[in-house]
């Protein structure tokens, strides 16, 4: 009986078949066989509360999801990425959905297998790039008590975000250029298969869609005694349901889904069921560790000869009626051939209160275009907006959306030279540059941040992929300049 082909990138073998034994199976790169999930077993669950999720992983203030949203225009939901053949108004997941006949969800055929973090590549519908996901569905299997038979009931928190890049080389990282997202709380999920629904129409939160194709990242934990996110611990078990995209590129189940994906997915599984490792819901470094004795970041090929290409079961719908602020960023000091940052951090301060009421990391196009969501969808407001990107100083500009009006043309020119990201150009930036001087993009980890958040590439101010005298000239010319602050 042949099952799905799952390959550990970085391991020496690609193997097919059932698990024979814990030690030999792990060494060969095998996993548990996949099992069909009966549609009638799916339980519908709705998020009770939501909070902003910052690109750093920190969760902001929680708010209850209200049944009646305070918005100027009724939501107009458009699919951005969907591996469930679902719809934003009915629970049509894994059935005769909107893209054709769906073969149905799959999952790893073991109740104790744990995947608390997974990152899937995502090719979004082109018309939704740069917009905001405001309605989401997610297919998961939960087993609160762990063990070989699902049992128990528990509350869970799901972190959901996107990234402007997905690594499919097997070297890592699983997700880079991360954008902001949401954390959603689900109460009393019983053991079994669930379709989770997150409706953000009554909230000021969203999942920004990148300006280019990238990644969808999901991380699972639970609320602690005061309702804040904490790690899941043994023996709790979570795993994503797997599904076909029904897109034109799907070899076995072609459909009309305008979003797509390859078969690659990163998992932080730890293989606790085999006695190896321990999942802890974060990617501890930026390398693939599938060949290690205790792996924690592994990339799998979910290609199945009998089921086609599989992805984590999820759907993201954008609301095209949200109020937005948009414009174009210019990044000083770059050579003509240099790539611009794929994301930027925006802080929105209310003029009325003097308080920062929203922080958003959103995608930036190759031409510097950006869009952020108005944090006060019902009324709009008068704002000062601060933008920071990589090694450029923070810049501010004004925007007034009072009455729920979109504001465009809010452009900004950003000053180069902030190598250590502290919003000033000073001696510490010289020290960063000195430490990486004469290095180029061929060095390992060129574009991966260290624990300090600084990358080797942050010394390359002009973007020509080498740290040299020309970068020194940029830093010198902007020495002692400081960025705007709220």
N, C-alpha and C positions, 0 to 999 in steps of 0.2 A: 504494500500500500504506500504509494508515493505521496508525500506532502510537499508544502511550499518550499522553494529553494530560498534559504536565508544565508547570506554571506556576511561574515565579519570582515570588514575592510581592514587590512593590516595583518590578518591571519593568513596562513599559508594555503588553506583549503577552502573550497566552496562545496558544501555537502548537502545532500538531500536525504530525507527519510525520517523515521521515528527516532526518539531518544532511546539509546541502548542502555547507557549507564551514566551516572552523574559526571564522573571524571572524564571518561572518554568522549562523551557527547559534548561537553564544554570545550575540550581541547580541539574538537573537529569543527567547532563553530555551529553546532546544531542548537535548536531550541525546541520547545514543546510543539507538537503538531497543531494546526489550526482546526477549529471546530465551527460549524454553522451555528448562528444564533437565531432561534425562531422569532419571527416578528412579533408573535403574540406574547412573547416573554418580555418585551420592552415596556418599562415603566416610565411614565411621564412625570418629570419633576421640574419645578420652576424656582429660580433663584429668589431668595427673600431679601437680600441686601447686596450692595455693590460698593466698591471703593476704587479710586484711581490707583493704578499700578505704575510706578515710575520706572524708567529704564534701568535704574540701579537695583531694582528688585524690591524697593521699599513700598509698602502699602500706605495710602493716604487715609483720609477720614471716611468712615463707613456711613452710608445712608440707606434707608429703607427704599425698596422699589415700590413706587406708588402705582395704583391701578389707573389713575387719570393723569396723564402727563400735562405739564404746563408749557405748551409749545405754541408758537405762532402759526405754524402750518402742520397739518397732519403728516405723520411719517410716510415717506414714499420709499419702500424698501426694494433694493436691487441687489441681486446675488453678486458677491465678490469672489468667494471660493466655497465649493460645496462638494464633499465626497459622500453625501448622504441621499442625493436625489430628493431633497426635501423642499418645503415651501415655508415662507415666513408666517403663514396664517393657519396652516393645518399640519398635523403630525403625519406627514406622508413619507416619513423616512423609510428607506429600504423597501419600498413597494413599487407600484406603477407610478413612479414619481414624475417630475416635470421634464426629465431628460430621457425617459425610456424605461424599459423593464429592468429593475435593479436585481442583481443576483443575491442580495441580502448580506447582512453584516457577518463578520467572522471575529473570532477571538482565540487567544491562545488557550488550548484545551487543558488548563490546570487552574484550579481556584486559588492556589497559593502563589502563583507567579506575580511578581511585583514590577510595575513600571510607574514610578511616581513623577517622572519628567520625560516628555517626548517632544521632539522638534521635527516637523515635517516640512519639506520644501513646498512652496505654494506659488503657482503661477496664477495671478489674480486676473479677473476680467479687466481688459485695458481701460474701459470707461470708468472703472471704480478706483483706479490708482490715485492716491493722494486724498481719497475720501475717508469716511469714518464709519467703522463697523458699529451698528447700534442694535443689532439683533443677532444672537448666536445660538447655535445648537451644537451639542457635543454628545457623542455616544461613548459610554464607559461601562465597564463591569466593576462593581465594588464588592468587597468582601471584608466587612469591618472586623470580624473575628479572626481572619486568616484561616490557615489550615486547608485541608483538601476538600472540604465541603463548605460552600458559602453560608455564612450565618451572621446575625447581628444587625444592628442599626447604629448609625453614627452621623454626625454633622461633618461636612467637608467644606474646604475653601479651595476654589480653582483659580489659579492665576493664568490669564490668557493674554498673550501679546503677539506682536509681529516683529519681524526684523527685515531690514533692507538687503540681507544677504543670507544665503544658505550654503554651507560648505558640503560639496559632494566629492571631495578629493580623498577623504578618509584621514586627512591629517588633523582636522579640527580647525576652528571651533565649530560646534554644532550650530550656533547662531551668532552672528556678529552684526554690528550696526543696529542694535535693538532699539525699538520704539517703545513708547508708553503703551499701556493696556489697561486691563481691569482685573480686579479680584472679585469673585462672586461667591456668596455663601449659600449653601444648600443644607437644609435642616432635615434630619431624620431619614437619610438614605438607607434603605434596607438592602441586604445582600441581593445581588442580581444585576440584570442588564437595564441600563437607564438611558433615556434621552433627556438630557439636561437643556433647559431653555433659559436664556438670559435676554430679557427685554429691557433696553436701556433708555427707552423713550422718555421716562420721567426723571432721568438723571442727567448730570453734567459730565458723564464719563463716556468713553468710547474706546474702540480699538482702531487706532490709525492704520490705514492701509498704506504700505510703502509706495513710493513713486516708481518703483520697479519691482520685478518679481523677487521674492525672498523666502521668508520662512514664517511658519506658524508655530508658536511655542506654548506649551501647556505644562503647568506645574501644579501638583496636588499636595495639599496639607490639610490641617484641621484647625478649628478655633480652640484657643486655650481657655483658661478660666475666666478671662476678661474679654473673650471674643476675638483676640488677635491671632494672626497666622502662626502656626508652629508646625514642625515637621511631623509627618506620619512616622510611627515607630512600629517595629515588629510586634505582632504578626499581621497587622492590617495589610490589605492587598488592594491595589488599584491597577487596572490595565485598560488601555483604549480599545474600543471596538475598531476593527479594521474594515475598510470598505473600498469599492471600486468607484472611480470618478465618473464613469459614463461620458467621457469626453472623446472627441474624434481620434485621439491618439491611443485610446484604450484598445488593446489587441483583441480581447475576447468580448468586451461589452461596449462597443462604440456607441456614443450618444451625442447629444447636442450641447452638453455642458461646456460653456465658454471658458471656464477655468480649468486648470490642469495641474499635473504634478508628475514627477518621476517616481520611481519606486523607493527612493532613499528616505530613510527616517533614522534620526538619532534617538537612542533610548538610554536613560540612566536606570538600568534595571538591577544591577548588582548580582543577579542570579542567586538570590537568597534561597530559592527553592532547591538549588543544587548545592548549597553550602558554601558558595563563593561570594565574596564581596559584601557590600552593604550599600544600598541606594540611599542617597541623602539629598536628592532633589536639586542639586546644583552641579554645574560642570566645573570641577575643581581646577582644571587648567584648560589649555587650549589644544590638547592632543587627543588622538584616538587611542584608547587603552584596551582595545579588544584582545590583544595578544598578551596582556599583563596577567599575572597570577590573580590579581584582584581588580578586575576591570570596573570602571565606573562610567565611561563615556564611550558608547559603541555605536557604530553606524551599520545599519542593516539594509539589505536589499529585499524589499517586500515584493518580489516578483514571483508569481506562482504560475506554473505551467497550466494549471487547471482553472485558475480564478483570475488571471490577468494581473494588473498592477494594483496593489493595495496601498491605502493611506490611512492615517488615523481618521476616524469618522467625525467630521466637523463641518459646520456651515457658518459662514459669516455673510450677513446682509448689511449693506450700507444704506443710510438714509440720505437721499439726495436733497431733502428739504431743510437740513440743518443750516443755521446761520454760521457763516465763516468769515475769517479775516485772511487775506491772501496777499501775496506780493512776490518780490524777487530779491534774493540775496546776492551780493557781489563779494567775492573773497579776494582781498588784495594780495599782491605778491606772487600769485601763481603764474607759472609759465603757461603758454598757450595749450600745451599738450597735457597738462596736469588734470587729474580727476578731481572734481569738487567733492566735498563731504556729502555722504548719502543721507545725513540726518542733521537736525539742529534742535537745540533745547529752547523752548519759549516759555517765559513767565509772563502771566497776564495780571497786572495790578489795577485794581479798581481806583479810579480817581476819587470817587466819593468817600471810600473808607481808607484809602492809603494802604490796603492790604493786598498781597499777592493771593489771588483766588484760584489760580490754575497754573499748573506746570505741565507742559506737553512736549514730548520728543516726537517729532514728525519727520516724514521723509522729505528730502530735497531732491529736485530733479537735476539732471546733468546741466541744465541751464540756470540752476539756482532758484527755481520756482518752489514755493511752499504754500501750504494752507493749514491753518489751525482752526479748531472749533471754538465758537463763542461759548464761554463757560456759563453764560446766562441765557439759555435758549428761549425762555419765555419772554423776557423783557429787553435783552441786550444791555449795553452799558457803555460808559465812557472809560477808556483804558489807556494805560501806558504799557507797551509790550516790550519785553527785553529778550534778545536773541543771542545765544552763545553756540558756537560750533568749534569743536576741536581746538586748534592752536590759534584761534582768532579771538580778539577781545569782544566782550559783550557790548551790544549796541541797542539803544532804545528808540522807539517811535510811538506815536499816538494812533489810536483807532477808536472810532465811536460807532457802535452798532445799535444805539438806542432805538427802540421800536422794532427790533428784530431784523435790521437791514444788513445785508452782506456788505463788507468793506473790502475793496481790492486796491491794488497799486501801493500797498504799504511796503516800500522797498527800503533796503538798508545796505550800506557798504561796511564790511567788517575789516578791522585792522589786524594785521598778522603779527606773530611774534610771541604768543603766549604758550611756550613749549610745555609748561607744567600745569596749565589749565587753572591758574589761580586768579585770572582776570587782570593781570598786570604784567608788564614786560620789565624784568629786572634781573638782578644777579642770578637768581635761581634758574632762570631760563638759560642763561649762559652756561650754568653748570650742567643742565640737561643736555644742551647741545655739545658741550665739550666731551661728555661721556659717550656720545654716539658719533663723534666727528669722524668723517671719512668712511662710515658704514653706508651700505646701500641695500636695496630691496632684496638682494640675494641672501642676506643673513637670516637664519631661522627666527621666526617670531617677529619679523619686521613690523607687521601691522596688528600684533596682538598686545593688548595692554598688560603691563605688569601689575602687581598688587596696588601700586600707587595710582593706577589708571593711566599712566603715561606709557606711550608706545615708542619704540625706536623711531618710527615714522614721524613722530611729533617734532623731531629735530630737522626734518626735511620741510622747511617752510615754503619753498617755492614749488614743491611737488614734482621735482625732476628725478625722484627715486634715489637720491644720494644726499648725504649731509656734508656740505662743503662750504667754501668761502662765500658763495652767493647767498646761502641761508644766513650766514653770519652778518652779511650786509643788511639783510632785512631786519634782523633782530636789532642791530646797532641803530638803524634809522628810526626805529620805534621805541627805543630805550626810554624807560621811565613813564611811558604812557599807561593809563589805566582805563579799563572798560567801565561802562555805565552800570550802576547798581540800583536795585529797587529802594 
